[in-house]
Amino acid sequence: MISPEFFLDSLKQNGIDFFCGVPDSLLKNFCACIDDNVDKNSHIITANEGNAIALAAGYHLATGNIGLVYMQNSGIGNSINPLTSLTDPEVYNIPLLLVIGWRGEPGVKDEPQHVKQGRISAKQLEILEIPYVILEAKSDVGEVLSTVFSELNNKKSPVAILVKAETFSGYKSSKTNCFDYPLSREEALRTILKLSKSRDLFVSTTGKTSRELYELRIERNEVQKDFLTVGAMGHTSSIALGVALGRPDKRVICIDGDGSMLMHMGALPVIGDLKPPNFVHIIINNASHESVGGQPTVAGNVDFKQLALACGYKSCFSANDADTLNNAWSEIEKISGPVMLEVRVKQGSRDNLSRPSGTPVENKKNFMDQINGR
């Protein structure tokens, strides 16, 4: 396996001095190494992958240096517009190095939401006319980077490295999460389920949040009736909005994460403008991308009340323990939406957390059956 420290040093020796992107589980050790060893202003965890492309482009315009953008391959979609209309050789011809975690690589078992993306990732890069090389545990780093920087220097446009699973060896970050609240995310979800009504419809964000909600239904001996968003990070609130508009007779509870909400925050003013009275938007905030390695988000510094009200939400409440969560919920029960509830929780989850046993299509059917009372 490749040492993250060695890979980072090799990149620096080739002139890379600016890093940004959205964390990925396959790259978590490399990302943690960057965070420990690169100055804060030279390593930015962005809201989404398109942000990162634009950020690296701006850095190049100011310095002439090449920036590195990391992402999971699911983020290629978010980056296509700036890659084709900003950095492309036929537009501004801006070089940058893409480091892409290859989830769902053909022949490697992965979750359903990664299978198709894994199958088409290399083809996407080919369609975009972005040269790429593959990095795996046995790769010669010097040889790979020699090819990459030869392309970068010759074409002055984006070049990609597709990183296979288990390429990087372990790395223990020296940093700790700044949030130390009493509740875990799972405990918060347990309380929310207890406070909610049986007719409520739940739409939950991707990652560990949906996995915990799935297990809590089992714990409560209830049928699986929630829409568990396994992919499409950042779009949970828009899915929930569509449900709320389609069934105004039912309360829709959107369980969002801080990283997910930040990724496509433009959904908030749309929700606020439409003002669905049956919409409850819960942000489970641990100020981290926990499902892919625990890298920090900026959500610890966001004033959610001002944000929600500025976007047109009727009210916003905050909670950081069981008592404040119960109190906030009693207020939510008295008012119409859209309403936001930020629940600040500590980072961490159970090691034995399982994944839904059914397929996404089965989950969709169960949710639609719940909507229609079947």
C-alpha angles and dihedrals in degrees: 000000000000120000110236089217092054092047092049092048090049091053091049091050087056092054102264107144103151126067132182141150148100117299122253130194093234090053098039095112092047091047092049090051091052091049092052097044107033127073115257093246090052096050118053125175101211131208092245141354096260088057089055094052091051092045093053089046091054091048090053091050090054100042110015087235126128118248127208120228119194127194146144113265089250085069094063087089092057090050101046096091097054091038092056100034103032116024098026118118090240092057121029098339096221120173122223136154117238117203107192128187108225104222114177094022107182110268094021117102113240142151119294095253091058100047101082093036090052091050094052102035097096090044090051090056090048092051089049087050091234113148113230142183129200122240121200137160094275096044121124100240093202092053093046093049092045089059093044097050092043087058092044094050094044100044102026090214137100121306125184139214114203107208119207124216117279093017097129126058120230124291126188113211118224091212128089131205113265094220117090105165125153098245126073117212090253092052090050091051091048090054093046091052090050091051097044127086125249091243093056117112117223126206112182133193128249124275129027095347092068092041091054093046089052092053093045090058088055090048089053092046090240130142117258101261106147126101102244106199104213097177138005093083113207095024100086094102091051091051089050091047090055090051092048092051092046095049109030089166092069130062112240118208114198113201104201134173127227094244092046093049092049093049094068104012091156087085090072099071090045090055090045093050095049091044100201104197092210096057123109114179113197118190112199098204122195093147091239147090089239099165092062101038111307099271112165127260126200091244092105088071098045122107098218095186093058091042095051095045092046089053092052104261112150094228143353129206133187132210134178103171140026095273096050090044091053091046093049092050093052087057093046090054090061099053141056124243170284087085130162127212120190113200113191112209138172121257120258144076140201117285091223095054108144132209127239110281095212128073122259089252090055089049090052091051093049090051094048090048088053091051091053095043096247 
